[in-house]
Amino acid sequence: MKSRFFTISIPILVLIIASFYITSKFVKPAPKKEITIATGSKTGNYYKTALIYKKLLEEEKVKVNIITSKGSVENITLLHENKADVAFIQNGTITTNDTKNIKSIASIYYEPLWVFYRNEGYKIDYIIQLITKRINIGQEGSGTHDLTSKILKDNGLSKQNATILNYSNEEAKKLLLAKKIDAMFAVTSHNSQIVKELLENPNINVLSFKRAKAYSRKYSYLDSLTLYEGTLDLYKNLPDENINLLATTANLVVKSDFSQELIRILLKKVKEVHNKKELFSKQGEFPNLKNMKLQVHEEAKIYFENGDTWLEKIFPYWIAANIDRLKIFLIPLITLLIPLFKGVLPLYQWSMRSKIYKWYEEVKTVELDIAYLNKQQLEEQLEKLQDLQDEISKETKVPLSFMGEYYNLIMHINMLEQRIKTRLKLI
């Protein structure tokens, strides 16, 4: 019986081990829990936002490195050079036609285009009025420089009819206040300290785009927004009139081969940070995947369409991620369990019956010898059968469904006892 059991069970066990080993070759290893994020300058909103992500992700045991840069265009370079995994960029800076190795994962908030100019007693309503002026359009490599260059070109401004400068926002602000430049362009959040300082300064005006709707039609990644009078500060009445603004969005992009698990946990934190009501957006409006100029990463699509998986709702994220990664093991497991389940009942029945049938070897020996034994030997066999019956009752425990086989064994022993007693009477 034992040899039969091992003959059946050992090949099954070997098959299970082999199946799991082969399947394990298709399971991706767990990613290194580390993300490097390319931002902008330390005074910019990208950097401040990355610090918030860093705090939240490190609570989930994910190490976060932050790299500063001149802005969107340089961030793309950092991704290409594998110096960063995730980067902030200004929507519209690059498109899928420019690069196929970088994909978007989220649009996170509006970034208005601010045009500040010195208050010299007249109002500027159109970009073309900046001809002959000294204009700062941001550092090369920044999203501000990229967007402003397009807008100036469409309005007929160039280095031939204006002085085009490339300072950082902080440097440009100082030069504007010192009257060394006439205007500065800045793509940044309304929370920027530079924006607040310049709006409060009576010597500085901000351009209100009369043709904001026209710009938003021409550039698919731009939206027309209105900053209403008193919105930023009711007491100081900032701004002191309604201002029409153009706004792009801040986007998060990744390398196309970046870990899906790290994308998901990053998006969970991004949603936690940006789904609140803001000055220019309603609650739940951000993050989103609208008007992306770059191809959207497949994992981001899945996350925004379906949200957290049921595993993520039950378990801490990394436990859920590991369970999800190992789900491929269910394929060989289910494949093997189907025939195993079919074989469980026969194996169980064999196991129970073997507890009964193992006694038949002794019973059969006695039965064959009865006809050839003398009186003393018959009495010894009778005593042996009685002891055997006691031993069976103590050692053989089977379910009620197998009591028929058990009682057949007892009846067989009783029958032999009766035959021995009959022979003893005849001797």
MIFI-929166 format. One record per residue (C-alpha): x, y, z; residue in three letters. Coordinates in steps of 0.2 Angstrom, whole numbers. Layout:
<recs>
+-------+-------+-------+-----+
|    xx |    yy |    zz |  aa |
+-------+-------+-------+-----+
|     X |     Y |     Z | ALA |
...
+-------+-------+-------+-----+
</recs>
This chain:
<recs>
+-------+-------+-------+-----+
|    xx |    yy |    zz |  aa |
+-------+-------+-------+-----+
|     0 |     0 |     0 | MET |
|    14 |    12 |     5 | LYS |
|    23 |     9 |   -11 | SER |
|     8 |    13 |   -21 | ARG |
|     5 |    29 |   -12 | PHE |
|    23 |    35 |   -15 | PHE |
|    21 |    29 |   -33 | THR |
|     6 |    41 |   -35 | ILE |
|    11 |    56 |   -24 | SER |
|    29 |    58 |   -29 | ILE |
|    26 |    61 |   -48 | PRO |
|    12 |    74 |   -43 | ILE |
|    24 |    83 |   -31 | LEU |
|    38 |    84 |   -44 | VAL |
|    25 |    90 |   -57 | LEU |
|    19 |   104 |   -45 | ILE |
|    37 |   109 |   -41 | ILE |
|    42 |   110 |   -59 | ALA |
|    26 |   120 |   -64 | SER |
|    30 |   133 |   -51 | PHE |
|    48 |   134 |   -56 | TYR |
|    44 |   136 |   -74 | ILE |
|    30 |   149 |   -70 | THR |
|    42 |   159 |   -59 | SER |
|    53 |   163 |   -74 | LYS |
|    38 |   174 |   -80 | PHE |
|    36 |   183 |   -64 | VAL |
|    44 |   200 |   -64 | LYS |
|    55 |   204 |   -49 | PRO |
|    49 |   216 |   -36 | ALA |
|    55 |   234 |   -41 | PRO |
|    68 |   243 |   -31 | LYS |
|    58 |   255 |   -20 | LYS |
|    67 |   271 |   -26 | GLU |
|    61 |   285 |   -37 | ILE |
|    71 |   299 |   -44 | THR |
|    61 |   315 |   -48 | ILE |
|    67 |   329 |   -60 | ALA |
|    59 |   346 |   -55 | THR |
|    64 |   364 |   -58 | GLY |
|    73 |   376 |   -48 | SER |
|    72 |   375 |   -29 | LYS |
|    61 |   391 |   -29 | THR |
|    48 |   384 |   -41 | GLY |
|    32 |   375 |   -38 | ASN |
|    38 |   359 |   -46 | TYR |
|    51 |   357 |   -32 | TYR |
|    39 |   361 |   -18 | LYS |
|    27 |   348 |   -25 | THR |
|    40 |   335 |   -26 | ALA |
|    44 |   338 |    -8 | LEU |
|    26 |   334 |    -4 | ILE |
|    27 |   318 |   -14 | TYR |
|    43 |   313 |    -6 | LYS |
|    36 |   314 |    12 | LYS |
|    21 |   304 |     7 | LEU |
|    30 |   291 |    -3 | LEU |
|    43 |   288 |    11 | GLU |
|    29 |   284 |    23 | GLU |
|    27 |   269 |    11 | GLU |
|    45 |   265 |    12 | LYS |
|    49 |   272 |    -5 | VAL |
|    65 |   282 |    -6 | LYS |
|    64 |   298 |   -16 | VAL |
|    78 |   308 |   -24 | ASN |
|    75 |   325 |   -31 | ILE |
|    85 |   333 |   -45 | ILE |
|    84 |   351 |   -49 | THR |
|    85 |   358 |   -66 | SER |
|    81 |   373 |   -77 | LYS |
|    64 |   366 |   -82 | GLY |
|    54 |   355 |   -93 | SER |
|    66 |   353 |  -108 | VAL |
|    80 |   349 |   -97 | GLU |
|    70 |   337 |   -87 | ASN |
|    66 |   327 |  -103 | ILE |
|    85 |   326 |  -106 | THR |
|    87 |   319 |   -88 | LEU |
|    74 |   306 |   -92 | LEU |
|    83 |   301 |  -109 | HIS |
|   100 |   300 |   -99 | GLU |
|    92 |   289 |   -86 | ASN |
|    96 |   301 |   -73 | LYS |
|    78 |   302 |   -68 | ALA |
|    63 |   291 |   -67 | ASP |
|    49 |   304 |   -66 | VAL |
|    49 |   322 |   -71 | ALA |
|    38 |   337 |   -71 | PHE |
|    35 |   345 |   -87 | ILE |
|    24 |   359 |   -94 | GLN |
|    11 |   351 |  -106 | ASN |
|    15 |   355 |  -124 | GLY |
|    33 |   356 |  -121 | THR |
|    36 |   340 |  -131 | ILE |
|    24 |   328 |  -140 | THR |
|    24 |   310 |  -144 | THR |
|    32 |   314 |  -161 | ASN |
|    47 |   321 |  -152 | ASP |
|    50 |   306 |  -141 | THR |
|    43 |   289 |  -140 | LYS |
|    52 |   283 |  -125 | ASN |
|    43 |   295 |  -113 | ILE |
|    25 |   294 |  -107 | LYS |
|    13 |   304 |   -97 | SER |
|     5 |   298 |   -81 | ILE |
|    -5 |   313 |   -75 | ALA |
|   -10 |   331 |   -77 | SER |
|    -9 |   338 |   -60 | ILE |
|   -14 |   357 |   -59 | TYR |
|   -15 |   373 |   -70 | TYR |
|     0 |   383 |   -74 | GLU |
|    -5 |   401 |   -79 | PRO |
|     6 |   411 |   -91 | LEU |
|     9 |   427 |   -82 | TRP |
|    15 |   443 |   -92 | VAL |
|    21 |   456 |   -80 | PHE |
|    26 |   473 |   -86 | TYR |
|    31 |   490 |   -79 | ARG |
|    17 |   502 |   -75 | ASN |
|    22 |   517 |   -86 | GLU |
|     5 |   525 |   -86 | GLY |
|    -2 |   515 |  -100 | TYR |
|   -11 |   498 |  -102 | LYS |
|    -4 |   484 |  -113 | ILE |
|   -18 |   473 |  -120 | ASP |
|    -9 |   464 |  -134 | TYR |
|     8 |   455 |  -135 | ILE |
|    12 |   465 |  -151 | ILE |
|    13 |   480 |  -140 | GLN |
|    29 |   473 |  -133 | LEU |
|    39 |   477 |  -149 | ILE |
|    55 |   486 |  -145 | THR |
|    54 |   481 |  -127 | LYS |
|    66 |   472 |  -116 | ARG |
|    57 |   455 |  -113 | ILE |
|    62 |   440 |  -102 | ASN |
|    56 |   424 |  -108 | ILE |
|    64 |   412 |   -96 | GLY |
|    79 |   401 |   -96 | GLN |
|    83 |   390 |  -111 | GLU |
|    77 |   372 |  -106 | GLY |
|    62 |   379 |   -97 | SER |
|    44 |   377 |  -101 | GLY |
|    41 |   395 |  -100 | THR |
|    55 |   398 |  -114 | HIS |
|    47 |   385 |  -125 | ASP |
|    29 |   392 |  -124 | LEU |
|    33 |   410 |  -124 | THR |
|    44 |   408 |  -140 | SER |
|    29 |   401 |  -149 | LYS |
|    18 |   415 |  -143 | ILE |
|    30 |   429 |  -148 | LEU |
|    33 |   421 |  -165 | LYS |
|    15 |   420 |  -168 | ASP |
|    13 |   439 |  -163 | ASN |
|    28 |   444 |  -175 | GLY |
|    40 |   447 |  -161 | LEU |
|    58 |   442 |  -163 | SER |
|    76 |   447 |  -159 | LYS |
|    75 |   459 |  -173 | GLN |
|    62 |   470 |  -166 | ASN |
|    63 |   467 |  -147 | ALA |
|    77 |   462 |  -134 | THR |
|    74 |   444 |  -129 | ILE |
|    82 |   439 |  -113 | LEU |
|    84 |   422 |  -104 | ASN |
|    85 |   425 |   -85 | TYR |
|    77 |   414 |   -72 | SER |
|    60 |   420 |   -64 | ASN |
|    69 |   426 |   -48 | GLU |
|    82 |   436 |   -58 | GLU |
|    69 |   443 |   -70 | ALA |
|    58 |   449 |   -55 | LYS |
|    73 |   459 |   -48 | LYS |
|    77 |   466 |   -65 | LEU |
|    59 |   471 |   -68 | LEU |
|    58 |   480 |   -51 | LEU |
|    75 |   488 |   -55 | ALA |
|    68 |   495 |   -71 | LYS |
|    81 |   485 |   -81 | LYS |
|    69 |   475 |   -91 | ILE |
|    51 |   480 |   -97 | ASP |
|    42 |   464 |   -96 | ALA |
|    44 |   446 |   -90 | MET |
|    34 |   430 |   -95 | PHE |
|    32 |   416 |   -81 | ALA |
|    23 |   400 |   -82 | VAL |
|    20 |   396 |   -64 | THR |
|     6 |   392 |   -51 | SER |
|    -4 |   406 |   -43 | HIS |
|     4 |   400 |   -27 | ASN |
|    21 |   406 |   -32 | SER |
|    29 |   419 |   -21 | GLN |
|    35 |   429 |   -37 | ILE |
|    17 |   430 |   -43 | VAL |
|    11 |   437 |   -26 | LYS |
|    25 |   450 |   -25 | GLU |
|    22 |   457 |   -42 | LEU |
|     3 |   457 |   -41 | LEU |
|     5 |   467 |   -24 | GLU |
|    17 |   480 |   -32 | ASN |
|     8 |   495 |   -39 | PRO |
|    23 |   498 |   -51 | ASN |
|    19 |   482 |   -60 | ILE |
|     5 |   477 |   -71 | ASN |
|    -1 |   460 |   -77 | VAL |
|    -7 |   458 |   -95 | LEU |
|   -25 |   452 |   -97 | SER |
|   -26 |   442 |  -113 | PHE |
|   -41 |   450 |  -123 | LYS |
|   -39 |   436 |  -135 | ARG |
|   -37 |   422 |  -123 | ALA |
|   -51 |   411 |  -131 | LYS |
|   -42 |   413 |  -148 | ALA |
|   -25 |   407 |  -140 | TYR |
|   -34 |   392 |  -132 | SER |
|   -41 |   387 |  -149 | ARG |
|   -24 |   388 |  -158 | LYS |
|   -15 |   379 |  -145 | TYR |
|   -24 |   363 |  -139 | SER |
|   -14 |   362 |  -123 | TYR |
|   -19 |   379 |  -117 | LEU |
|   -35 |   384 |  -108 | ASP |
|   -43 |   401 |  -105 | SER |
|   -45 |   405 |   -87 | LEU |
|   -51 |   421 |   -77 | THR |
|   -43 |   427 |   -62 | LEU |
|   -57 |   437 |   -54 | TYR |
|   -55 |   454 |   -45 | GLU |
|   -50 |   451 |   -26 | GLY |
|   -48 |   432 |   -28 | THR |
|   -30 |   432 |   -21 | LEU |
|   -33 |   444 |    -7 | ASP |
|   -50 |   452 |    -3 | LEU |
|   -43 |   464 |     9 | TYR |
|   -29 |   471 |    -3 | LYS |
|   -41 |   468 |   -18 | ASN |
|   -28 |   457 |   -27 | LEU |
|   -30 |   458 |   -42 | PRO |
|   -39 |   475 |   -43 | ASP |
|   -49 |   469 |   -59 | GLU |
|   -53 |   453 |   -68 | ASN |
|   -38 |   446 |   -78 | ILE |
|   -40 |   434 |   -93 | ASN |
|   -26 |   421 |   -92 | LEU |
|   -19 |   407 |  -103 | LEU |
|   -15 |   392 |   -94 | ALA |
|    -6 |   375 |   -98 | THR |
|    -5 |   361 |   -85 | THR |
|     9 |   353 |   -76 | ALA |
|    11 |   335 |   -81 | ASN |
|    21 |   320 |   -73 | LEU |
|    30 |   310 |   -86 | VAL |
|    40 |   294 |   -84 | VAL |
|    51 |   283 |   -95 | LYS |
|    41 |   270 |  -104 | SER |
|    49 |   255 |   -95 | ASP |
|    46 |   263 |   -78 | PHE |
|    39 |   251 |   -65 | SER |
|    20 |   249 |   -66 | GLN |
|    20 |   246 |   -47 | GLU |
|    29 |   262 |   -43 | LEU |
|    18 |   272 |   -56 | ILE |
|     3 |   266 |   -46 | ARG |
|     9 |   270 |   -29 | ILE |
|    15 |   287 |   -36 | LEU |
|    -2 |   291 |   -43 | LEU |
|   -11 |   286 |   -27 | LYS |
|    -1 |   300 |   -18 | LYS |
|    -3 |   312 |   -33 | VAL |
|   -22 |   310 |   -31 | LYS |
|   -21 |   312 |   -13 | GLU |
|   -12 |   329 |   -15 | VAL |
|   -21 |   336 |   -31 | HIS |
|   -39 |   331 |   -30 | ASN |
|   -44 |   346 |   -19 | LYS |
|   -52 |   362 |   -24 | LYS |
|   -40 |   375 |   -30 | GLU |
|   -41 |   393 |   -36 | LEU |
|   -44 |   387 |   -55 | PHE |
|   -50 |   370 |   -52 | SER |
|   -65 |   361 |   -44 | LYS |
|   -63 |   347 |   -32 | GLN |
|   -59 |   331 |   -41 | GLY |
|   -54 |   339 |   -57 | GLU |
|   -36 |   335 |   -55 | PHE |
|   -26 |   324 |   -57 | PRO |
|   -33 |   319 |   -75 | ASN |
|   -27 |   313 |   -92 | LEU |
|   -35 |   327 |  -102 | LYS |
|   -27 |   336 |  -117 | ASN |
|   -10 |   326 |  -116 | MET |
|     2 |   330 |  -129 | LYS |
|    12 |   314 |  -125 | LEU |
|     6 |   297 |  -126 | GLN |
|    -2 |   291 |  -109 | VAL |
|     6 |   276 |  -100 | HIS |
|    -5 |   261 |  -100 | GLU |
|    -4 |   259 |   -82 | GLU |
|   -10 |   277 |   -79 | ALA |
|   -25 |   273 |   -90 | LYS |
|   -29 |   258 |   -80 | ILE |
|   -28 |   267 |   -64 | TYR |
|   -38 |   282 |   -69 | PHE |
|   -52 |   271 |   -76 | GLU |
|   -53 |   258 |   -62 | ASN |
|   -45 |   266 |   -47 | GLY |
|   -38 |   255 |   -33 | ASP |
|   -39 |   236 |   -35 | THR |
|   -49 |   226 |   -23 | TRP |
|   -32 |   220 |   -16 | LEU |
|   -26 |   238 |   -13 | GLU |
|   -42 |   241 |    -4 | LYS |
|   -40 |   227 |     8 | ILE |
|   -21 |   226 |    11 | PHE |
|    -7 |   239 |    12 | PRO |
|     0 |   243 |    -5 | TYR |
|    16 |   233 |    -6 | TRP |
|     7 |   217 |     1 | ILE |
|    -7 |   219 |   -12 | ALA |
|     7 |   222 |   -26 | ALA |
|    16 |   207 |   -21 | ASN |
|     0 |   196 |   -21 | ILE |
|    -5 |   204 |   -38 | ASP |
|    13 |   200 |   -45 | ARG |
|    11 |   182 |   -40 | LEU |
|    -6 |   179 |   -47 | LYS |
|     2 |   171 |   -62 | ILE |
|     6 |   156 |   -51 | PHE |
|   -13 |   153 |   -51 | LEU |
|   -12 |   146 |   -68 | ILE |
|    -2 |   130 |   -65 | PRO |
|   -10 |   129 |   -48 | LEU |
|   -28 |   128 |   -55 | ILE |
|   -22 |   117 |   -69 | THR |
|   -15 |   104 |   -57 | LEU |
|   -29 |   106 |   -44 | LEU |
|   -43 |   101 |   -57 | ILE |
|   -36 |    83 |   -59 | PRO |
|   -30 |    83 |   -41 | LEU |
|   -48 |    86 |   -35 | PHE |
|   -54 |    72 |   -46 | LYS |
|   -41 |    60 |   -38 | GLY |
|   -44 |    66 |   -20 | VAL |
|   -60 |    55 |   -17 | LEU |
|   -52 |    39 |   -24 | PRO |
|   -36 |    42 |   -14 | LEU |
|   -46 |    46 |     2 | TYR |
|   -57 |    30 |     0 | GLN |
|   -41 |    20 |    -3 | TRP |
|   -33 |    27 |    12 | SER |
|   -48 |    23 |    23 | MET |
|   -50 |     5 |    17 | ARG |
|   -31 |     2 |    19 | SER |
|   -34 |     4 |    38 | LYS |
|   -46 |   -11 |    37 | ILE |
|   -38 |   -22 |    23 | TYR |
|   -21 |   -23 |    31 | LYS |
|   -28 |   -35 |    44 | TRP |
|   -34 |   -47 |    31 | TYR |
|   -16 |   -54 |    28 | GLU |
|   -16 |   -61 |    46 | GLU |
|   -34 |   -67 |    44 | VAL |
|   -31 |   -76 |    28 | LYS |
|   -16 |   -85 |    35 | THR |
|   -27 |   -92 |    49 | VAL |
|   -40 |   -97 |    37 | GLU |
|   -29 |  -107 |    26 | LEU |
|   -21 |  -116 |    41 | ASP |
|   -37 |  -122 |    50 | ILE |
|   -39 |  -138 |    41 | ALA |
|   -21 |  -144 |    46 | TYR |
|   -20 |  -139 |    64 | LEU |
|   -21 |  -150 |    80 | ASN |
|   -31 |  -146 |    95 | LYS |
|   -18 |  -136 |   104 | GLN |
|   -14 |  -126 |    88 | GLN |
|   -32 |  -123 |    85 | LEU |
|   -34 |  -116 |   103 | GLU |
|   -19 |  -105 |   100 | GLU |
|   -26 |   -98 |    84 | GLN |
|   -43 |   -95 |    93 | LEU |
|   -34 |   -85 |   106 | GLU |
|   -25 |   -76 |    93 | LYS |
|   -41 |   -71 |    83 | LEU |
|   -48 |   -65 |    99 | GLN |
|   -33 |   -54 |   103 | ASP |
|   -33 |   -48 |    85 | LEU |
|   -51 |   -43 |    86 | GLN |
|   -47 |   -32 |   102 | ASP |
|   -32 |   -25 |    93 | GLU |
|   -43 |   -20 |    78 | ILE |
|   -56 |   -12 |    88 | SER |
|   -43 |    -1 |    97 | LYS |
|   -32 |     4 |    81 | GLU |
|   -45 |     5 |    67 | THR |
|   -54 |    21 |    67 | LYS |
|   -64 |    25 |    51 | VAL |
|   -79 |    36 |    47 | PRO |
|   -96 |    29 |    47 | LEU |
|   -97 |    28 |    28 | SER |
|   -83 |    14 |    30 | PHE |
|   -91 |     4 |    44 | MET |
|   -98 |    -8 |    32 | GLY |
|   -80 |   -14 |    27 | GLU |
|   -76 |   -14 |    45 | TYR |
|   -90 |   -25 |    51 | TYR |
|   -86 |   -37 |    36 | ASN |
|   -69 |   -39 |    43 | LEU |
|   -76 |   -42 |    61 | ILE |
|   -89 |   -55 |    54 | MET |
|   -75 |   -64 |    44 | HIS |
|   -65 |   -66 |    60 | ILE |
|   -81 |   -72 |    70 | ASN |
|   -84 |   -84 |    56 | MET |
|   -66 |   -91 |    58 | LEU |
|   -68 |   -92 |    77 | GLU |
|   -84 |  -102 |    74 | GLN |
|   -75 |  -114 |    62 | ARG |
|   -61 |  -117 |    75 | ILE |
|   -74 |  -120 |    88 | LYS |
|   -83 |  -133 |    77 | THR |
|   -67 |  -142 |    74 | ARG |
|   -62 |  -142 |    92 | LEU |
|   -79 |  -151 |    96 | LYS |
|   -75 |  -164 |    82 | LEU |
|   -57 |  -168 |    89 | ILE |
+-------+-------+-------+-----+
</recs>
